Amino acid sequence: MADWAHLNRDVLELIAKRLYLTDYQRFSAVCSSWRSLILERSNCKFPCLVLSDDDKGPETHAFFRLFDDKIIRLELPEIHGMRCCGSSHGWLITASNNSESLHLLNPFARLQIQLPPPSKFPFHQFTNSPQEPINTLFIHKAIISSDPASSPDFIVMAVYSETHKLAFLKKGDENWRHVDTSSSSGVYILDLIYHKGKFYAVSQDGRVLLCHLEGMNPRTTEIAPSPIKDVFFQSRYIVESLSGELLQVCRSVIHRDGIIFINDKDLPSDDDNFQSDDDDLPSDDDVEARRLNNEYYPHETDSFKVFKLEETSEEAPQQRWVELTSLGEDTLFFLGQNASLSLSLRDFPSFQGKGNRIYFSDDYYEDYFRFPEDKCPDVNCTDFVVGSLEDGSIKPFLPHGITHSGLTPPIWLMPNPS
């Protein structure tokens, strides 16, 4: 009988080099030495994009591997028909389309943890309408503090309800707890991060809040103003740099209420005096024809800016933002519906010279929910773009022809086979 645990290390290395995602679970299950080898592999630590439901059937799901531009499929019935409202530490936070159930799911270790459903949120007390329905978008984004497989005291933090409030859940809790943000007026939360043992949130106008979860009255305090005042950005992300600093990325998306931009000829001109005119817009029949031909482009990223939050000191007691012109030549950011990811390229020779960039997924999902849920179109993945800080360029990175459902837009995930 073969002694698989003591197979030559060089042979194992050759095998492991050819593995990615779909083979992690089988390889690591052989024995502890094989498992430790998988965890050491750098290709295990490069983000992938979880695509929408696979047309191959309800039992499989597609993933896009950025490092070699390939699509692979994984048997994953647990995610079929679910919306991913976040990802952290290799786990997806999934909600059923009617939001009756919530789960944490590690798709590569095939581990799943049930969470209290949205009906256990304190929304009746804290939202504008006591009768606010629990719909597909009730939970806008969620992240976790640590890997649930190795940390018994993980915390889930979520942005919920139409008013974008905060709630959290500790392992074992039966109800979600509201986090009071009233100390900062008009707060509408867009993004979250777990940074140095604390949760932080960024509002739509760019203010940064620190979450205090201790005691009977969880609350936030405002620790930093907006890096740019009186400028509207559709998306803001709070990011931890490779050196442990807090950054804010502001993303501008071309969009005009009531107008769906389909291609360049439908976009406003560079003329600052552009006026919307019905004669300039595509007809309903034209829009429908282009939608059927997968030419339905609701929005696209127009520009982005990156700011670093300077630490306070006796010499400079007020926190302030400094705009960055570089992330570093070996640094990539991956931003979207996921907990923000920072990646060093030192372990990825094939990506050398491709740093100082930000990979954005399309998380401006409000556009798609202007349609009835059963008519939400499949759209081209045009706003999955990579932005370069070196030259300011913004380019699509997904292969042509990949579409996604507006109900389940793709999301970045760092594989975690543990």
C-alpha positions, 0 to 999 in steps of 0.5 A, spaced: 500 500 500 502 506 498 505 511 503 502 517 500 504 522 506 511 521 505 511 522 497 517 525 495 516 533 496 518 535 489 513 530 486 508 533 490 510 540 488 509 538 481 502 536 482 500 542 486 503 547 481 497 544 476 492 545 481 487 551 482 480 551 486 477 545 484 482 540 486 484 544 493 479 540 497 481 533 494 488 534 494 488 537 501 484 531 504 489 526 503 493 527 509 496 533 513 502 534 509 499 534 503 494 539 506 500 544 508 503 544 501 496 546 498 496 552 504 503 554 502 501 555 494 501 562 492 496 560 487 491 559 492 492 566 495 490 570 488 483 572 488 478 569 483 471 572 481 465 568 483 460 569 477 453 569 476 449 562 476 452 557 471 448 556 465 451 549 465 446 547 470 444 548 478 449 544 480 455 547 478 458 554 478 463 558 474 469 562 477 473 567 473 481 566 474 484 572 473 491 570 473 490 566 467 484 569 464 480 562 465 473 560 467 473 554 471 467 550 474 465 547 481 460 543 483 456 548 488 449 547 489 449 551 495 450 557 492 444 556 486 439 562 486 443 565 492 445 573 492 452 574 494 452 580 499 459 580 501 465 575 501 471 575 507 477 570 509 475 566 503 467 565 505 461 568 501 455 571 505 449 569 501 442 571 501 436 567 498 433 572 493 427 573 497 432 574 503 428 568 507 435 565 509 442 567 510 449 563 510 456 563 510 459 559 505 466 557 504 465 554 497 472 550 496 472 547 503 464 546 502 463 549 509 456 552 511 454 556 517 447 558 517 446 565 520 439 568 523 435 571 517 433 578 516 427 577 520 431 577 526 434 584 524 432 590 528 429 594 522 422 595 525 425 600 530 430 603 526 428 604 519 424 609 516 418 605 515 416 600 520 413 596 514 419 596 510 419 589 506 425 584 506 427 584 499 433 581 495 436 588 497 435 588 504 442 586 506 447 591 501 453 588 504 456 584 509 463 582 512 466 578 517 472 579 522 475 572 521 475 565 518 469 562 522 473 555 521 479 557 525 476 563 530 470 561 535 469 568 536 468 571 529 463 577 528 459 579 522 457 586 520 452 588 515 449 594 512 442 593 511 435 596 510 433 602 505 437 607 509 443 603 509 444 602 517 449 597 521 448 591 524 452 586 527 452 578 529 457 574 534 457 567 533 451 564 537 447 570 537 440 569 535 438 576 533 442 581 529 444 588 533 443 595 531 449 599 531 447 607 532 450 612 527 446 618 530 452 621 532 453 623 525 448 626 521 445 623 515 450 617 515 448 612 509 453 607 509 457 604 503 463 600 505 466 596 511 472 593 513 475 590 519 482 593 521 486 592 527 481 589 531 475 594 530 470 595 524 470 601 520 465 604 515 465 609 510 459 613 508 456 615 501 459 622 503 466 620 505 466 620 512 469 614 516 466 611 522 469 607 528 464 602 530 464 601 538 460 594 539 462 593 547 456 594 552 449 595 551 448 600 546 453 599 540 455 605 536 459 609 532 464 615 532 466 619 526 474 619 526 475 622 519 471 627 514 471 626 507 477 627 503 473 631 498 467 635 500 462 637 495 463 631 490 459 625 489 462 618 488 457 613 487 462 608 490 467 609 496 471 603 499 475 603 505 481 599 504 487 596 508 494 597 505 499 592 505 503 596 510 497 597 514 494 604 513 487 606 512 485 608 505 479 610 501 478 609 494 472 613 491 469 611 484 465 615 479 460 612 475 457 615 469 450 614 470 444 619 469 437 617 472 432 615 467 437 614 462 441 607 460 447 609 456 448 603 451 454 605 447 459 611 446 454 614 441 448 614 447 453 618 452 453 625 453 458 629 449 464 633 453 460 639 452 459 641 459 452 644 457 449 637 455 442 637 456 438 631 456 433 631 450 428 625 448 430 626 441 437 624 443 435 618 447 435 611 444 427 608 443 424 603 447 425 598 441 432 600 440 434 599 447 430 592 447 433 590 441 440 591 444 438 588 450 437 582 447 443 582 443 447 583 450 448 590 449 445 593 455 450 597 459 447 601 464 453 605 467 461 605 467 466 607 471 469 614 469 474 615 474 477 614 481 481 617 486 485 614 492 487 617 499 491 615 505 488 617 512 494 620 516 495 617 523 494 623 528 500 625 532 502 631 537 504 635 532 498 634 527 492 632 532 487 632 526 486 626 522 487 628 514 487 625 508 492 625 503 491 623 495 496 618 493 498 617 486 501 610 487 499 604 491 506 601 489 509 597 483 507 590 486 501 592 489 494 590 487 487 592 490 480 588 489 474 592 490 467 591 489 461 587 494 467 584 497 471 586 503 477 590 500 483 586 498 490 588 498 495 583 494 503 583 493 505 581 487 512 578 489 509 571 489 506 572 482 511 572 477 506 572 471 503 578 474 510 582 475 510 589 472 502 589 472 502 592 479 499 599 482 492 597 479 485 597 482 481 591 479 473 593 480 467 589 480 461 592 478 457 593 485 453 599 482 447 594 483 441 599 484 441 600 476 439 593 475 433 593 480 429 598 476 426 592 473 421 587 476 425 582 479 423 577 474 425 581 468 432 584 470 436 583 464 443 579 463 448 584 462 455 585 459 460 585 464 462 592 462 464 595 468 469 590 471 475 594 470 482 595 472 484 602 473 491 604 473 494 609 478 500 609 473 497 612 467 490 613 469 487 608 464 481 604 466 480 598 461 475 592 462 479 586 464 473 580 463 473 576 456 468 579 451 462 575 452 461 574 459 454 576 462 451 576 469 445 577 472 443 584 475 440 580 481 447 576 482 453 580 480 460 577 480 464 578 487 471 577 488 473 572 493 480 570 496 480 562 496 481 559 502 481 551 502 482 551 510 
